[in-house]
Amino acid sequence: MGSPIRPPAKHCRYTAASYCAEVNRPAMPQPVPPPYGVSFPRRVRKNGAPLAVIMVLGTLTALILILITSVNPTGAVLGFVMTTVAIVAVLLCYLWLDRWEPEPPRLLAMAFLWGASVAVVISIILELLTDSVLGAALGGEGPSSPFTVAVGAPLIEEAAKGLFLVIMMTGRRRHEMNSLTDCLVYAGVTAAGFAWIEDIFYIANGETIGESIATAILRLVMSPFAHPLFTTFTGIGVYFALQQRNLVARVSYVLLGYLGAVIMHGLWNGSALIGPKAYLGVYLLWMMPIFALAIALAVYSRRREQKVVAEKLPGMIAAGLTTPAEASWLGSIKGRKQAIGAATRIGGKPAGAAIKAYALQVVELAFVRDRMDRGFADRQVVELFHYETQALYAARAAAGPALHALAGVPQPAPNYYPR
């Protein structure tokens, strides 16, 4: 399947007019470097995070695990094994949610390690200070006063986890958070890292094996998604903040999301202090319904991602960036999966990988185009648009043989507005 000749600009319609105005397209897609002074090197954009930072966070996480193990080796090993199994299940859920526009693996690794290291260290230090300063004054006793558990811990821990999302809002990495799904994924993965270390600590803290197993059941069976659910509210706040141009509005949305996370966390911790009946009541009547709503929101967000891409496909077709036949499967996860499978059967794994890379690059360009259409076309976004366009030429050229092979495979009718 060859690349169509780009239609004249006067024939461009829908969003195609803006594509035709922005893109200087060669007659055939070629992997040429962008001539626009782009400040987004591919290595940085796709790796997502400096390897040195990941190594430092990983080392800090390992030191925390060593410290926990030195106190109670048997309990720590038990906690590590059981908690890792539960957290892997949590992470797989977020990776499933992130299938449409997968985030850079290094950024996801940095998010997890931030939660497991920096957020944990910040929380321990500040909670100890809170206990020493306010705990005794408010009638608390021991290392964890009721005030710290019900109020201090939610305030501190949600701030420590949410700080990663705030950092993601700065610099070029804010362009990775294209949708609500992205914000939910980063929030959930960061919180999963925090929960991983916290659960290992609590399980290892049991005085007997039986007590450790009971703690594991309570924390890993009943509430493996507790911390990700809390931090989901911060992620929602960050998403709405990214849609604002006014600094005060951005800060307000982040604070509102953070406040929601603190309230959820505080109710959870406070109910445990009151007693088993209060804990189960909050769990069944509050946490579970909110969790169900969070799942529905995540699924809706991913469908919204799909719709954004589908809305941009007619413009891409008119601008000669793709073809109607290719758009028939680029607009849905099912169609994309079927195309990748067909290419793999015809040309092997390299052909399937080329089709997948091409499909993902279409998604990348569609989201940048959507950001421009919503009025966020600053210099960096325009440069990124040109860069992603050139990258799409290269991806399409690399997938050329596989696309030719797919031309003979019957494809479903285009559905630009999937439900």
Protein Blocks (a to p, Z undefined) as FASTA:
>chain_A
ZZdddddfklpgcjllmmmmmpccdfbdcddddfehpabdfklmmnopafklmmmmmmmm
mmmmmmmmmmmmmlmmmmmmmmmmmmmmmmmmmmmmmmmmccdfklmmmmmmmmmmmmmm
mmmmmmmmmmmmmmmmnopacjbdfklmmmmmmmmmmmmmmmmmmmmmgcjklmmmmbfk
lmmmmmmmmmmmmmmmmmmmmmmmpmbfklmmmmmmmmmmmmmmlmmmmmmmmmmmmmmm
mmpmbfklmmmmmmmmmmmmmmmmmmmmmmmmnomklmmmmmmmmmmmmmmmmmmmmmmm
mmmmmmmmmmmmmmmmmnopacfklmmmmmpfklmmmmmmmmmmmnojmlmmmmmmmmmm
mmmmmmmmmmmmnopacfklmmmmmmmmmmmmmmmmmmmmmmmmmmmpccddddfbcZZ
